[in-house]
Amino acid sequence: MSSDARFDPLLAPTRTAVKKLVDKKVGVLVRSSEFHGSTWLFQSIGVCEPKYAYPTKKGEGKKMTKKNLLLVSLFLVFGVVTMATSALAGTQWVPGSSPNAFGRSEGLAEETGIYTLTNNVPGTVNAGDYFTVTYSRPPLASSVYIVCTGVDWLDYPLTDCAGSVTATQTGNTVTLTFATTMTFINTGDEIAVTVRVNATLVKCGTGVTATGVATNVPSTTPNSISITGTPNQAFPVLTVNCEPTLSLGFGTEHGRQEAHGAFVLSCIGTKNLGEYSKKFTINVDEEFANALTSFSYELVSDPDATNGTTFTLVFTNVPTQVTLGLKSDDGIKPCSTLWTGNPLYCPGGSLAIVEEAGQPVVSGTTYTFTFDVTNEDAGFAESVDLDFYFWSKGPLPPGLPQMMCNIYKGPVDVAKTATAPAEIYIPGFTGVLEGPSAGVPWNLSVVEFTDCLTTLLYPYLVNGGNWDSGLAVSNTTLDPFNVPSALDTPSGPNPLDLQPYYGSGSAVQQTGPCTFYLFANGTQPWYAWYTTPAVAPGSTYAFDMGTKLAPGVAGYAIAVCDFQNAHGYAFVTYNLFGENGVAANYVADVLPMPQWYHRTPAGDMLGETAVAPYAIDRYLEKLLLKMTY
C-alpha cells in the first residue's frame, strides 16, 4: 500500500481501512467539538453524544433496530465520501520568513534566514505541483537546504523532506516540487528553505528577499496548492551589515581600557621601565551578534558547512630585531570585562577562541596570528582580550616606524562568480582588512618606537653690535655608575663599587647630533637652524651663534639632540674685550618630552623646569589619588 493510502480511503477502499478511519474520526469527536471534513455530520445525527441517540422500544435496551442500523450505515458511507471530498480539496499555504539580521559584508557564502510555506487548509497535493522561491540575489550553487516539519510528511518524524519534496535551483529561483501525491489532514505542516549568497554583491545596509509562487501542473479546480496573502510578496531573508563587523582596540589593564599601545625607547630596547613597556593587550569586539560563529553553530542550520569563523591579526612594521608572540599562559581572555559600565563589557560570556597551530606566520616585518572560534553566545555581541609580548636583544636602531595592527575574518576564499565561489570554505570570506568603514583599515598603533632624544631650551641668545653668544652641548651618556672594578685607574677606584645596583641605572651610551632651532621676531616656523656634527659619549661641542646659527639677531633656541642625557650651556657677552665688558652664563633648561608631558597645559600641569618630571606609572598614579581622598 502506498503511503498516501494511509490518509485517503478512496485510494485504498478496503473495509479495514474504512473502519480505522471512522474509528479515528469518532475517537477524536468524542473529545472535541470540532474536526475537519465531516465533523458536522457526526454531531448532527447524534453518534457522539448519548443524549442525541434514537429512542428504543421498551424491552429492547441497547439493541439497535433495523432502522437505526440503516441510518448508521448510510451515515458511514456518506461520511466517508464527504471526508474523501474534503481530502481532495486544494491546500493553501501561508508564506513567511525568519530573516538573518547578521549578514557579514565580507562573506562569500553567507546563509540567509528561512523562507517558510505553512499549510493552513487540509487537502491533497498532486504529484508534480510545485512552489518557486525567487531570491533577489542568486543563491550559491548547491547551497539549497530544505526542511519539512509536521506530521503529514512521508518521513515524519524526520525533517529531511525525503520522498515528499525535491529542491532544484536555476539562477535566482529555487523550485520545490512535490514528488508524490500527498494528503494533508492537519494544518501547520511547513516547508522551510535556506540558501547561501555572496554578501559582497549586496549593498551593505540592505539585504536579500524571497518571493514564493505556487504552480499547479496541470491546472486543477480547486488548485492543488495555492499561496495566500498578497501575490508575489517579497519577504526579507538576509540583512547585510556595513563595516565594522569586528572592532579593534586596546584591551583592559587593571580593570580599565587602555588608551594606547606600548612605547619603546630605541636606545634601551624592549624593557618595562616607567612608561615604556614590552607588552600590549588588543581587544577584538563583535559589532553585532554572530559576527563570529563556531563550526557547531554553522552546522545547526547547514549540514554542508565546512568550518566556523576565524579571524587573523596582522602586525606590520615589526623590526627584524624584535620577536612578537602571544602570552603563553593566559594570553586569550574572552569576555574578561564584567563591569557593565565598561565599553568592553561582554554580556554573553561564552565566546571561546583558540590559536591555530603554527602561529605566528612571519614574512619579513609582518606577523600574522590566526584564531579559531570554538564557541559563542549567538544572542550577544562578545569580545576577547589578547595579550602580546615582544622582546629584543639590546638597543634598536633609530627612526623605526610604528608597529601597526589590523584584522580580517576568515577562512579566506576567492570568489569565481556571483553564484559559484571557490567553495573551499563554507562560510568563506574575502580576507579584506576590516575597519571603521569600507576600504579604511583600523591601522591600530600597538607599539610606538621613540628615538632617544633630549630637548634643551636656551632662553636668550643675542648677536650684533658688541653682543655675542656662545653655545655648548655635552653628551653625558658616559658616566661612572657602571664601571667594573677591573677598570679601576691609578687615580682611584670606582667609588660606587660597594653599591653595584647603581649600575642598573647607568646611561646607555649613545652618539648623535643636535639640531638648534632659533626663534626670533615671530618668524615661523623658525628663524634659522643649525645641526652639529655627531657628539660622542663623554664629549662636548661648542660654537658661536653669529658664525654657525645667525648673526645680528636676538631670540631663543630649542635644541633637539639625538641622544639622551644631553645638557647645555650658554655664554652671553657685551664688549667682551673692551672697556666695561660684561659676560653672563646659564645652563639650558631640559624640557620634558612633549610625547609624555604636553607643553599645553604645561607639562601635564606639572610645569616646565630644568628637571624633567618623573614618569609615574598611570596605575600607581590612580592608586595615589585614591589614597589622597
C-alpha positions as CSV (number, residue, x, y, z in Angstrom):
1,M,0.0,0.0,0.0
2,S,1.3,3.4,-0.9
3,S,2.0,5.9,1.9
4,D,-0.9,8.1,0.6
5,A,-3.4,5.3,1.2
6,R,-2.9,5.9,4.9
7,F,-4.7,9.2,4.5
8,D,-7.2,8.7,1.6
9,P,-9.7,5.8,1.9
10,L,-10.7,6.2,-1.7
11,L,-7.2,5.2,-2.8
12,A,-7.5,2.1,-0.6
13,P,-11.2,1.3,-0.2
14,T,-10.9,-1.8,2.0
15,R,-13.3,-2.5,4.8
16,T,-10.4,-2.4,7.3
17,A,-9.1,1.0,6.1
18,V,-12.6,2.5,6.3
19,K,-13.1,1.1,9.8
20,K,-9.8,2.5,11.0
21,L,-10.6,5.9,9.5
22,V,-14.1,6.0,11.1
23,D,-12.7,4.8,14.5
24,K,-10.1,7.6,14.3
25,K,-12.7,10.2,13.5
26,V,-15.2,9.1,16.1
27,G,-12.5,8.8,18.7
28,V,-11.5,12.4,18.1
29,L,-15.1,13.6,18.1
30,V,-15.8,12.2,21.5
31,R,-13.2,14.5,22.9
32,S,-13.6,17.6,20.6
33,S,-16.4,19.7,19.2
34,E,-14.5,20.5,16.0
35,F,-12.8,18.5,13.4
36,H,-12.0,18.6,9.7
37,G,-14.2,17.4,6.9
38,S,-17.5,15.8,8.1
39,T,-17.5,16.7,11.7
40,W,-20.8,18.4,11.4
41,L,-22.3,15.2,10.2
42,F,-21.3,13.2,13.3
43,Q,-22.6,15.9,15.6
44,S,-25.9,16.4,13.7
45,I,-27.1,12.8,13.9
46,G,-26.0,12.3,17.5
47,V,-23.5,9.5,17.2
48,C,-21.0,11.2,19.6
49,E,-23.3,12.1,22.4
50,P,-25.8,9.7,24.2
51,K,-28.4,12.4,24.6
52,Y,-28.9,12.5,20.9
53,A,-29.4,8.8,20.5
54,Y,-32.5,7.5,18.8
55,P,-35.1,6.0,21.3
56,T,-35.6,2.3,21.6
57,K,-38.7,0.3,22.3
58,K,-39.4,-0.9,25.8
59,G,-37.6,-4.1,26.5
60,E,-35.1,-3.7,23.6
61,G,-32.5,-2.0,25.9
62,K,-29.3,-1.2,23.9
63,K,-30.3,-3.4,21.0
64,M,-30.0,-1.5,17.7
65,T,-33.1,-1.5,15.5
66,K,-33.0,-2.2,11.8
67,K,-34.0,1.4,11.3
68,N,-31.1,2.7,13.3
69,L,-28.7,0.2,11.7
70,L,-29.7,1.5,8.3
71,L,-29.2,5.1,9.4
72,V,-25.7,4.4,10.7
73,S,-24.8,2.5,7.5
74,L,-25.9,5.5,5.4
75,F,-24.0,7.8,7.7
76,L,-20.8,5.8,7.3
77,V,-21.0,5.8,3.6
78,F,-21.9,9.5,3.4
79,G,-19.3,10.5,5.9
80,V,-16.5,8.6,4.1
81,V,-17.5,10.2,0.8
82,T,-17.6,13.6,2.5
83,M,-14.2,13.1,4.1
84,A,-12.7,11.9,0.8
85,T,-14.1,15.0,-0.9
86,S,-12.6,17.2,1.8
87,A,-9.2,15.4,1.4
88,L,-9.2,16.1,-2.3
89,A,-9.8,19.8,-1.8
90,G,-6.8,22.1,-2.6
91,T,-4.3,23.2,0.1
92,Q,-3.5,26.7,1.0
93,W,0.0,27.8,2.2
94,V,0.9,30.9,4.1
95,P,4.3,32.4,3.2
96,G,6.7,33.9,5.8
97,S,10.3,34.3,6.8
98,S,12.7,34.5,9.8
99,P,15.4,36.7,8.4
100,N,19.1,36.5,9.3
101,A,19.8,40.0,10.5
102,F,23.6,39.4,10.9
103,G,24.9,39.1,7.4
104,R,28.6,39.9,7.1
105,S,29.6,42.2,4.2
106,E,32.9,40.3,3.6
107,G,31.1,36.9,3.4
108,L,31.3,34.9,0.2
109,A,28.9,32.3,1.4
110,E,26.5,33.9,3.9
111,E,23.5,31.9,5.0
112,T,20.0,33.5,4.6
113,G,17.3,33.1,7.2
114,I,14.5,30.7,6.4
115,Y,11.7,31.3,3.9
116,T,8.6,29.3,5.0
117,L,5.5,27.9,3.5
118,T,3.0,26.7,6.1
119,N,-0.2,24.8,5.2
120,N,-3.3,26.2,6.8
121,V,-6.0,24.3,4.8
122,P,-6.0,20.5,4.7
123,G,-6.3,18.7,1.3
124,T,-4.5,16.8,-1.3
125,V,-1.5,18.0,-3.3
126,N,-0.9,16.5,-6.7
127,A,2.4,15.0,-7.6
128,G,4.4,17.4,-9.8
129,D,2.8,20.6,-8.5
130,Y,5.5,22.9,-7.2
131,F,6.4,26.2,-5.5
132,T,9.1,28.5,-6.8
133,V,11.0,30.7,-4.4
134,T,12.8,33.5,-6.2
135,Y,15.6,35.4,-4.4
136,S,16.6,39.0,-5.1
137,R,20.3,37.7,-5.3
138,P,21.4,34.4,-6.9
139,P,22.0,31.7,-4.3
140,L,25.3,29.9,-4.5
141,A,25.2,26.6,-6.4
142,S,24.3,23.6,-4.3
143,S,23.6,25.7,-1.3
144,V,19.8,25.0,-1.1
145,Y,18.8,23.3,2.2
146,I,15.1,22.4,2.9
147,V,13.4,21.1,6.0
148,C,9.8,19.7,6.2
149,T,8.2,19.7,9.6
150,G,4.7,18.4,10.6
151,V,3.1,15.0,11.0
152,D,1.8,14.6,7.4
153,W,5.1,14.4,5.6
154,L,6.1,10.9,4.4
155,D,9.2,10.6,6.6
156,Y,7.8,12.1,9.8
157,P,9.3,12.5,12.4
158,L,12.3,13.1,10.2
159,T,12.6,16.6,8.6
160,D,14.7,16.0,5.6
161,C,11.7,16.0,3.1
162,A,12.8,12.7,1.7
163,G,10.3,11.3,-0.8
164,S,8.0,14.3,-0.3
165,V,9.6,17.4,-1.8
166,T,12.6,17.8,-4.1
167,A,14.6,21.1,-4.5
168,T,16.3,22.3,-7.6
169,Q,17.9,25.7,-8.4
170,T,18.1,27.7,-11.6
171,G,19.5,31.2,-11.4
172,N,17.8,33.1,-8.7
173,T,15.0,30.6,-8.3
174,V,14.6,27.5,-6.2
175,T,11.9,25.1,-7.2
176,L,10.2,22.9,-4.6
177,T,8.4,20.0,-6.3
178,F,6.0,17.5,-4.7
179,A,7.5,14.1,-5.6
180,T,4.2,12.2,-5.0
181,T,0.5,12.9,-4.4
182,M,0.1,13.8,-0.7
183,T,-2.9,14.3,1.6
184,F,-2.6,16.8,4.4
185,I,-5.3,16.1,7.1
186,N,-3.7,18.5,9.5
187,T,-2.6,22.2,9.5
188,G,0.8,23.5,10.4
189,D,2.9,21.3,8.1
190,E,5.7,23.5,6.9
191,I,8.5,23.7,4.3
192,A,11.5,25.8,5.2
193,V,14.2,26.9,2.7
194,T,17.6,28.4,3.3
195,V,20.4,29.2,0.8
196,R,23.7,30.9,0.9
197,V,24.6,34.1,-1.1
198,N,27.7,36.1,-1.9
199,A,27.1,39.1,0.5
200,T,29.9,41.1,-1.1
201,L,27.5,41.7,-4.0
202,V,24.8,43.1,-1.7
203,K,24.9,46.7,-0.8
204,C,25.5,46.9,2.9
205,G,22.6,48.2,4.9
206,T,20.2,46.4,2.5
207,G,19.5,42.7,2.1
208,V,18.1,39.8,0.2
209,T,14.4,38.9,-0.2
210,A,12.5,35.8,-1.3
211,T,9.2,35.6,-3.2
212,G,7.1,32.4,-3.4
213,V,4.7,31.4,-6.3
214,A,2.6,28.2,-6.5
215,T,2.2,26.3,-9.8
216,N,-0.3,23.5,-10.5
217,V,0.6,21.0,-13.3
218,P,-1.9,20.7,-14.9
219,S,-4.1,23.4,-13.5
220,T,-6.9,21.9,-11.3
221,T,-10.1,23.3,-9.8
222,P,-9.7,23.9,-7.0
223,N,-6.0,24.3,-7.2
224,S,-3.9,21.6,-5.5
225,I,-1.7,24.2,-4.0
226,S,-2.1,28.0,-3.6
227,I,-0.3,30.7,-1.6
228,T,-2.5,33.1,0.5
229,G,-1.9,36.8,1.1
230,T,-0.5,39.4,-1.2
231,P,0.5,38.0,-4.6
232,N,4.3,37.9,-5.2
233,Q,5.0,39.3,-1.8
234,A,8.8,39.6,-1.1
235,F,9.9,38.6,2.3
236,P,13.2,39.6,3.8
237,V,15.6,36.7,4.5
238,L,19.0,38.4,5.0
239,T,20.3,41.8,6.1
240,V,24.0,42.6,5.2
241,N,25.6,44.8,7.9
242,C,28.1,47.5,7.0
243,E,31.5,47.6,8.5
244,P,32.8,47.3,11.0
245,T,31.9,43.7,11.7
246,L,34.7,43.5,14.2
247,S,36.2,46.4,16.0
248,L,39.8,46.5,17.0
249,G,41.1,48.4,20.1
250,F,43.1,48.1,23.2
251,G,42.1,45.7,25.9
252,T,41.8,46.1,29.7
253,E,44.6,46.7,32.1
254,H,43.8,46.7,35.9
255,G,40.1,46.8,35.1
256,R,40.1,49.7,32.6
257,Q,40.5,50.1,28.9
258,E,44.0,51.1,27.8
259,A,44.1,54.3,25.7
260,H,47.3,53.4,23.8
261,G,49.7,50.6,23.0
262,A,53.3,50.2,24.2
263,F,56.1,52.7,24.0
264,V,59.7,51.6,23.3
265,L,62.8,53.8,23.7
266,S,65.0,52.7,20.9
267,C,68.3,53.2,22.7
268,I,67.4,50.9,25.5
269,G,65.4,48.3,23.5
270,T,62.4,46.5,24.8
271,K,62.1,46.9,28.6
272,N,59.4,47.5,31.2
273,L,60.6,50.8,32.5
274,G,58.4,53.6,33.6
275,E,56.1,54.5,30.7
276,Y,58.0,52.1,28.5
277,S,56.7,48.5,28.1
278,K,57.2,45.3,26.2
279,K,53.6,44.2,26.2
280,F,50.2,45.3,24.9
281,T,46.6,44.0,25.0
282,I,44.3,44.0,22.0
283,N,40.6,43.7,22.2
284,V,38.6,42.2,19.4
285,D,34.9,43.0,19.7
286,E,31.9,41.8,17.7
287,E,29.9,44.8,16.5
288,F,26.8,42.6,16.3
289,A,25.8,39.1,17.4
290,N,27.0,36.3,15.2
291,A,29.8,38.4,13.7
292,L,31.9,35.4,14.8
293,T,30.5,31.9,14.6
294,S,31.7,28.5,15.6
295,F,31.6,25.4,13.4
296,S,28.9,23.8,15.5
297,Y,26.7,26.9,15.2
298,E,27.0,26.8,11.3
299,L,26.2,23.1,11.3
300,V,22.9,23.6,13.1
301,S,21.2,25.2,10.0
302,D,23.5,24.0,7.2
303,P,24.9,20.4,7.2
304,D,27.2,21.4,4.3
305,A,29.1,23.9,6.4
306,T,32.8,23.1,6.5
307,N,34.0,25.4,9.2
308,G,33.3,28.2,11.6
309,T,34.7,31.7,11.5
310,T,38.4,32.6,12.0
311,F,40.0,36.0,12.4
312,T,43.5,37.0,11.7
313,L,45.5,39.8,13.4
314,V,48.1,41.3,11.0
315,F,51.1,43.1,12.6
316,T,53.2,45.2,10.3
317,N,56.5,47.1,10.7
318,V,57.8,44.6,13.2
319,P,61.6,45.4,13.4
320,T,63.8,42.5,12.4
321,Q,65.5,42.8,15.8
322,V,62.1,42.2,17.6
323,T,60.2,39.0,18.2
324,L,56.5,39.1,18.8
325,G,54.3,36.4,20.5
326,L,51.1,35.7,22.3
327,K,51.3,35.3,26.0
328,S,51.5,31.6,26.6
329,D,49.6,31.1,29.8
330,D,46.5,33.4,29.8
331,G,47.1,35.3,26.6
332,I,43.5,34.8,25.5
333,K,40.8,36.3,27.8
334,P,37.3,36.1,26.3
335,C,34.8,38.5,27.8
336,S,37.1,39.4,30.7
337,T,35.4,42.6,31.4
338,L,32.4,42.1,33.7
339,W,31.8,45.7,34.8
340,T,28.6,46.8,33.0
341,G,29.9,50.4,32.8
342,N,32.9,49.4,30.8
343,P,32.7,49.7,27.0
344,L,34.2,46.3,26.8
345,Y,31.5,44.7,28.9
346,C,30.5,41.3,27.5
347,P,27.0,40.0,28.4
348,G,27.3,36.7,26.6
349,G,30.4,35.3,28.3
350,S,30.6,32.1,26.2
351,L,32.9,33.2,23.4
352,A,35.8,30.8,23.1
353,I,38.7,31.0,20.7
354,V,42.0,29.1,20.2
355,E,45.2,30.0,18.5
356,E,45.7,27.9,15.4
357,A,48.8,25.6,15.2
358,G,51.9,27.0,13.6
359,Q,51.3,30.6,14.7
360,P,52.6,33.2,14.2
361,V,53.4,33.2,10.5
362,V,56.3,35.6,9.8
363,S,57.1,37.2,6.5
364,G,59.7,39.9,6.7
365,T,58.5,42.5,9.0
366,T,54.9,41.2,9.1
367,Y,53.5,38.8,11.7
368,T,50.1,37.1,11.4
369,F,48.1,35.3,14.2
370,T,45.0,33.3,13.3
371,F,42.4,32.2,15.8
372,D,39.5,29.7,15.5
373,V,36.2,30.4,17.2
374,T,35.1,27.3,19.1
375,N,32.0,28.6,20.9
376,E,29.9,31.7,21.1
377,D,26.7,33.1,22.5
378,A,24.6,33.7,19.4
379,G,22.4,36.2,21.3
380,F,25.1,38.7,22.2
381,A,27.9,40.7,20.7
382,E,31.0,39.4,22.6
383,S,34.7,40.4,22.9
384,V,38.1,38.9,23.7
385,D,41.3,40.4,25.0
386,L,44.6,39.1,23.6
387,D,47.9,39.7,25.5
388,F,51.0,40.1,23.3
389,Y,54.6,40.4,24.3
390,F,57.6,41.4,22.3
391,W,61.3,41.4,23.0
392,S,64.7,42.3,21.5
393,K,68.4,41.8,22.3
394,G,69.9,45.2,23.1
395,P,69.2,48.7,21.7
396,L,67.2,49.2,18.5
397,P,68.2,51.5,15.6
398,P,66.6,55.0,15.4
399,G,63.9,56.0,13.0
400,L,61.7,52.9,13.4
401,P,58.1,53.3,12.2
402,Q,55.1,52.5,14.5
403,M,54.1,48.8,14.7
404,M,50.5,48.6,13.3
405,C,47.8,46.0,13.7
406,N,44.8,45.2,11.5
407,I,42.2,42.4,11.4
408,Y,40.3,40.3,8.8
409,K,37.9,37.4,9.0
410,G,38.5,34.0,7.5
411,P,38.9,31.4,6.3
412,V,39.8,33.3,3.1
413,D,38.2,32.1,-0.1
414,V,38.3,33.5,-3.6
415,A,35.0,34.2,-5.5
416,K,35.0,33.0,-9.1
417,T,31.5,34.2,-10.0
418,A,28.4,35.5,-8.2
419,T,26.9,32.0,-7.9
420,A,30.0,29.8,-7.9
421,P,32.7,30.7,-5.5
422,A,35.7,28.5,-5.0
423,E,33.6,27.0,-2.1
424,I,36.6,25.6,-0.3
425,Y,35.2,27.1,2.8
426,I,31.6,27.4,3.9
427,P,31.4,30.1,5.2
428,G,34.3,31.8,3.5
429,F,35.5,35.5,3.4
430,T,37.4,37.9,1.2
431,G,40.2,38.5,3.6
432,V,39.9,42.3,3.1
433,L,41.1,44.2,6.1
434,E,38.3,45.4,8.3
435,G,38.0,49.0,9.6
436,P,35.6,51.7,10.7
437,S,34.3,51.9,7.2
438,A,34.8,50.1,3.9
439,G,38.3,50.4,2.5
440,V,39.6,52.1,5.6
441,P,41.5,49.7,7.8
442,W,41.8,50.1,11.6
443,N,45.6,50.7,11.5
444,L,45.9,50.4,15.3
445,S,49.3,51.6,16.5
446,V,50.3,49.0,19.0
447,V,54.0,49.9,19.6
448,E,55.5,53.3,19.1
449,F,59.3,53.4,18.9
450,T,60.7,56.6,20.2
451,D,64.3,57.7,19.4
452,C,66.5,58.7,22.4
453,L,66.2,62.4,22.4
454,T,66.9,65.4,24.7
455,T,65.2,68.7,24.2
456,L,67.1,71.8,25.5
457,L,65.8,75.3,25.9
458,Y,68.3,78.2,25.5
459,P,66.0,81.1,26.7
460,Y,68.2,84.0,25.5
461,L,70.7,84.4,22.7
462,V,71.9,87.6,21.0
463,N,74.4,88.6,18.3
464,G,75.1,92.0,16.8
465,G,76.9,95.2,17.6
466,N,79.0,94.4,20.7
467,W,76.8,91.5,21.7
468,D,77.6,87.8,21.1
469,S,76.6,84.4,22.4
470,G,78.4,81.1,22.7
471,L,76.6,77.7,23.0
472,A,77.8,74.3,24.2
473,V,76.2,70.9,24.5
474,S,77.5,67.9,26.3
475,N,76.7,64.2,25.8
476,T,76.7,62.8,29.3
477,T,75.7,59.2,28.4
478,L,79.2,58.2,29.6
479,D,79.0,58.0,33.4
480,P,80.8,56.2,36.3
481,F,77.8,54.3,37.5
482,N,78.6,51.0,35.7
483,V,82.4,50.9,35.7
484,P,83.6,47.4,36.8
485,S,86.4,47.1,39.3
486,A,88.7,45.7,36.6
487,L,88.8,49.2,35.1
488,D,90.0,51.0,38.2
489,T,92.7,53.5,37.4
490,P,95.7,54.8,39.3
491,S,93.7,57.9,40.2
492,G,91.5,55.8,42.4
493,P,88.9,53.0,42.4
494,N,85.4,53.3,41.2
495,P,83.7,55.0,44.3
496,L,80.5,53.1,43.6
497,D,81.9,49.6,43.8
498,L,80.1,49.0,47.1
499,Q,76.8,49.9,45.6
500,P,76.7,47.7,42.5
501,Y,73.0,48.2,41.9
502,Y,73.8,51.7,40.7
503,G,74.9,50.1,37.5
504,S,71.4,49.2,36.6
505,G,70.6,52.9,36.3
506,S,73.6,53.8,34.3
507,A,73.1,55.6,31.0
508,V,73.2,53.7,27.7
509,Q,75.9,55.2,25.6
510,Q,74.6,57.0,22.5
511,T,76.0,59.1,19.8
512,G,74.2,61.7,17.7
513,P,74.0,65.3,16.5
514,C,71.9,68.2,17.9
515,T,69.8,70.5,15.8
516,F,69.4,74.0,17.1
517,Y,66.2,75.9,16.1
518,L,66.5,79.7,16.6
519,F,63.3,81.7,17.1
520,A,63.3,85.5,16.6
521,N,60.9,88.3,15.6
522,G,58.0,85.9,15.4
523,T,59.2,84.3,12.2
524,Q,57.6,80.9,11.6
525,P,58.3,78.1,11.7
526,W,61.7,79.3,12.9
527,Y,64.2,82.0,12.1
528,A,67.3,79.8,11.5
529,W,68.6,76.3,12.3
530,Y,71.9,74.5,12.6
531,T,72.8,70.9,13.0
532,T,76.0,70.0,14.9
533,P,78.3,67.1,14.0
534,A,77.7,63.9,15.9
535,V,78.5,64.3,19.6
536,A,80.2,61.2,21.1
537,P,79.5,60.0,24.7
538,G,81.7,61.9,27.2
539,S,82.3,64.8,24.8
540,T,81.2,68.5,24.4
541,Y,80.5,70.5,21.3
542,A,80.7,74.3,21.4
543,F,80.1,77.0,18.7
544,D,79.5,80.7,18.2
545,M,76.0,81.9,17.5
546,G,76.9,84.5,14.8
547,T,79.2,82.1,13.0
548,K,77.0,78.9,12.9
549,L,73.4,79.9,13.7
550,A,72.5,83.5,12.7
551,P,74.2,86.9,13.1
552,G,72.6,90.2,14.0
553,V,69.5,88.9,15.9
554,A,68.2,88.2,19.4
555,G,65.9,85.4,20.4
556,Y,65.9,81.9,21.9
557,A,66.8,78.5,20.7
558,I,65.4,74.9,21.2
559,A,67.9,72.2,20.6
560,V,66.8,68.6,19.8
561,C,69.6,66.1,20.4
562,D,69.6,62.6,19.1
563,F,70.7,61.1,22.4
564,Q,69.5,61.2,25.9
565,N,71.2,62.9,28.9
566,A,72.2,66.0,26.8
567,H,73.0,69.1,28.8
568,G,73.6,72.7,27.5
569,Y,75.4,75.8,28.5
570,A,75.3,79.4,27.0
571,F,77.7,82.4,27.4
572,V,76.4,85.8,26.6
573,T,78.9,88.8,26.3
574,Y,78.9,92.5,25.7
575,N,82.1,94.3,24.5
576,L,84.0,91.3,25.9
577,F,87.5,92.5,25.0
578,G,86.8,96.3,25.5
579,E,86.4,98.5,28.5
580,N,83.4,97.9,30.7
581,G,82.9,94.5,29.1
582,V,80.1,92.3,30.5
583,A,79.7,88.5,30.5
584,A,76.9,86.2,31.8
585,N,76.2,82.5,31.5
586,Y,73.4,80.0,32.2
587,V,72.6,76.3,32.0
588,A,70.0,75.3,29.3
589,D,66.6,74.0,30.6
590,V,65.9,70.4,29.9
591,L,62.3,70.3,28.6
592,P,60.2,67.2,29.4
593,M,59.5,65.0,26.4
594,P,56.4,66.5,24.8
595,Q,55.3,63.0,23.9
596,W,54.7,62.3,27.6
597,Y,54.2,65.7,29.1
598,H,52.4,68.1,26.8
599,R,53.6,71.7,26.6
600,T,50.0,72.8,26.8
601,P,48.9,72.6,29.5
602,A,52.5,72.9,30.6
603,G,54.0,69.6,31.5
604,D,50.6,68.0,32.1
605,M,50.0,70.6,34.8
606,L,53.4,69.8,36.3
607,G,55.2,72.8,34.8
608,E,58.4,73.0,32.7
609,T,61.5,73.0,34.8
610,A,65.2,72.2,34.4
611,V,64.4,68.8,35.8
612,A,62.0,66.6,33.8
613,P,59.1,65.3,35.9
614,Y,59.3,61.6,36.7
615,A,57.0,59.5,34.5
616,I,54.7,58.0,37.2
617,D,53.0,54.8,36.1
618,R,49.4,55.7,35.4
619,Y,48.0,52.8,37.6
620,L,50.2,53.9,40.5
621,E,49.1,57.4,40.0
622,K,45.5,56.3,40.1
623,L,46.1,54.5,43.4
624,L,47.8,57.5,44.9
625,L,44.9,59.7,44.0
626,K,42.5,57.2,45.7
627,M,44.7,57.3,48.9
628,T,44.6,61.1,48.9
629,Y,40.8,61.4,49.1
